[in-house]
Amino acid sequence: MPMNLTHLRAFHLVATHGSYVAAAAAAKVSQPTLSEQVRLLERHHGIQLLQRAGRSVELTPLGGKLLAVTARLFAAELEAETVLARARNVMQGELRFGTDAPINAVGVLSTFRQLNPGVSIQLVSGNSAEVRRRVLAGTVDVGIIADETPHPDLIARRLGTQDLVAFVRQDHPLAGSKVIRLRDLVDHPLIIREIGSVTRRSIETALSAAQLQPAEVLETDSREAVHAAVIAGLGIGVIAEDEFNDDPRLVLLDFVDSIPPITEYLVYRRDKQRSHVVDAVLGCVGG
């Protein structure tokens, strides 16, 4: 009996997304449909490829081996689609774009949309570590992150840099100075992103180098939450400069200390470099 590619694709989707729910949403099919297709694949061969772990799934050793094969299989399928799309000179399909800050993706996506109106865009945001994981898993095609950590499966292209800045509510004691020192963060609550955020890593590295330890740290799970906490008067927020919201209730403060800027990179899987949508994105950033 020939191999059922529909069942293989179902397995690949669930394995790369880490759950039936996420895979079903990405594939725009029902969760029971995917579950049944994976079940049929396992039953037909008398094997177990996935095992549930709460709301997620984990690969069995055999599942891990099969995922390596399906990754090559569907990468080849994507390459075939690219050849045909280029022959038609028509760009269609979907671009799944991940970013650690939506503001950093606006320029690239605006240019991409103008040049490729037939391609739908799915924008996914998260911290740099999360977006990087999604790119590696293949659940997004391209990501913009502030993390150049080498990986054999990734290609990273430098986009630019931006400074780390602080901001406070307009009635904060530091609001009138327009500048801030790292040691000021010792005397006031510091509001930063969760672990995995490059902004957090940068400010913690700078504080450690200066041998400073904030008296109080408030951790949030998004840039919007950092802004909301500062507006509520809970402390001093630290972000990348381009991420600051121009709000009359807030005052931007430049660090007088020498803090290395944050560098943003465009990253994509090495096996995606022949994808027509990835090629189109690279064309929008001068490559």
N, C-alpha and C positions, 0 to 999 in steps of 0.2 A: 504493500500500500504506500503511495507516494506521501512525502512529508507535507503536512498541512501548514502552509505559510500563515494563514489567519491565526492559527493556534500559536505558532512561533511568535508572531507579532504581538499577540496578547501577552505572552510571557515576557517579551522584551519590554513592553510598555510598563508592566507592573514592576519588573526588576529595576528599571532605570528610574522610575518615579518613587519607588519605595513603599507604595501602598496601592490598593485597588481603587480607593476613592480618587486619589490624585491622577492615576493613570486613566480612569474612566472620564474624568473631567477634561484631560488633555486630548483624549481621543474622541471626545464627544459621543460616547456610547454609554450604555448603562453599566453599573458595577456588576450586576448579575451576569450580564453577557460576557464580560471579561473573565469573571470567576469561572463560568462554565467552560470557556475556551481553554483556560489554563488547566482546569480539571480534566478535560478530555485529552489534552496533550499528555498529562501525567498518567492517566489511566491507560491510554493506548500503549505507552511504553513501559508501564509498570514501575514508575519511578516517582520520586518526590523532588521538585525543583525549588519550591518556595514553602516557607513555614511562617505562620502568623506570629507576630510579636506585638501584642496589643493592637493598636490601630495600624501598625506598619507590618511589613513583611521582611523576612530575612532569607537570603539565598542559602540553599544547601550547598555542599561542596560541588555536587554535580551541576546545580543551578549556576554557580559561578563560572564553571567551565563553559556551559551553554551560552551564558551571557556574552562571553568573549567572542563566541562564534556569531551570535545574532548581531552583535555590534558591527562586525565586519560585513555581514550579510546586508544589513539595512543601510550601511554606509555606501556599499556598492550600488544599492537601489537608488540612493540619493544622487550618486554620481551619474547614473543613467538618466535620471530625471533632468539633471543639469545639462547633459549633452543635448537632450531633446529640446529643453527650454531655450538653449542658445541657438539651436537650429531654427526655431520659430522666431527668435529675436523678441520673445515676449516673456516678461517676468511675471510669474504667478506664484501662488502658494502662500506660505505663512512665515513670518519672521518672529521668533520668540526671543525677545531682547531683555536681558537682565541688567540691573544697575543698582549700585549702592546709594545713588541719589538721583531721583528723576531729573533734576535740573541739569545734571551732567549729560543726559541722553537726549535732551530736547533738540539741540542743534543737529546731531547726527540723524535722528529720526525724522526731523522736518525735511532735511535734504533727501533722505531716502524715500519718504512718502511722495515728494514732488517728482522724483525720477522714476518711481515704481508704484504707481497708483493701484496696480492690480494685486499687490501683495498685502495681505492683512497683517497687522502688527499686534502682538501680545506683549505687553510690558509688565515685567515682574521686578519688584523691588525688594531689597533686603540688605543686610550688612555685607561687607566684602567677602567674608568667609562663606556666607550662605550662597551668594551669587556664584562664587567660584565653585562650590560643590555642585550647583545646578548645571554649570557649564560642563564640568567633568562628567556628570551623570547623563548629559545629553538632553536634559529637559528644557534648556534654553540654548539657542544657537550661538549667541554672542553676548558678552557681558562687559560692562564698564565697572572696574573696581580699582581700589587703591592698594593693590597687593600684587607684587611681581614675583612672589615666591615661585621658584622654578618647578616645573612638573613636566615629565617627558611627553605627556599627552596634550599639553597646552602651548599655544603661541600667544605671546603678549606683545602688544604694540603700544608704545608710550604716546599718550595724548597731550599731557600738559601737567602743570603744577598749580597748587593754590595754597595759601597760607592758612595756618590754624589760627582761629580768633576766638575771643570770648564775647559774651553779651549778657547784659543785666537789664532788669526793669528800670524804667526811667527815674524812679525814686530811690534806687539803690545808692548807698554811700559812694560807690566807685563810678557812678554814671557821669559825673561831671568831669572826670579826669581824661576820658577818651582813650586811656591806655591802661594796661594792667601788667602786673609782674607775676611770675609764677608763685612767688611767696605769698601773694594775696590769696591764693587758693587754699592756703593753710588755715586762714581765719574765717573763710566763708564756705558754706556748703557747695560742693562741686556737683554739677548735673551733667552726666555723660551717658553715652550709649552702652549697650550690653557688650559682653565679651564677644569678640569676633569683629567688632567695629575697628577700622583702622584709625579713626579719629580718637577713640579711646586708647588704643595702643600708643599713638603718637604722644598724647598728653601724659600718659603714665610713664613713658620712656623719658620725656623731658623732666618730669618731676623727680623721677628716680636719679637721673644724672645730676640734678641740683640737690639731691639728698633731702627732698621735701616730701611730706606725707599729709594730704588733706585731712582735716579733722573729721569731715563728714562727706560721704559720697552718696549721691542719689542716682541709681541706675534706671534708665528707661529703655524701651524697646523700639523707639523710632525717633527720627528728627522732629517730627511733629510733637511728640511727647516732651522732648527737651524744651522746645519753644513754649509749650503749655505750662510746664513746670516753672520756667523762668517768669512768665507772665503772672503766674500765681504767687510769685515772690519767694520761691523755695530755694533760690541760690543763683550761682553763676553757671551759665551754659557754655560749653566748648564745642565748636563745630568747624568744618571747613568753610572758608569765607564765602564761597559761591552758594552755600546752603542757607545763608542767613536770610530770614524773611524780613522785608522792609515793613516794620510795624511801628507806629508812633509810640507804642508803649515800651519799646525796647531800644537799647543803646548798644552799638557795636564797640568793642574795645580791642585795640591792637596790643599784642604782647611786645613788651620792650626787650624781653629775653630773646636770644637767638634760638629759634626752634625750627628744625628742618621742615620744609614745606611738604605737603602731601602730593604724591604723584599719582595720577590716574592712568590706567591702562585699559586698552581694549583687548579682551581675551577671547579665544575660541579654541575648540578642540583641533588638534593637528589634522585629524581625519575629516574635518569640516571645511578645510581650506579650498576644496574643489566645489563646494556648494555654491549654486548661483546666488542665493540670498546673502551668504557670507561674503562672496566676492563683491556684491553690490554695496554692502555695508562698508567694506574696506575702501571702495571707491569714494564713499562719502567722507572719509577721513584722510583722503590724499594718498591712498595706497592701492 
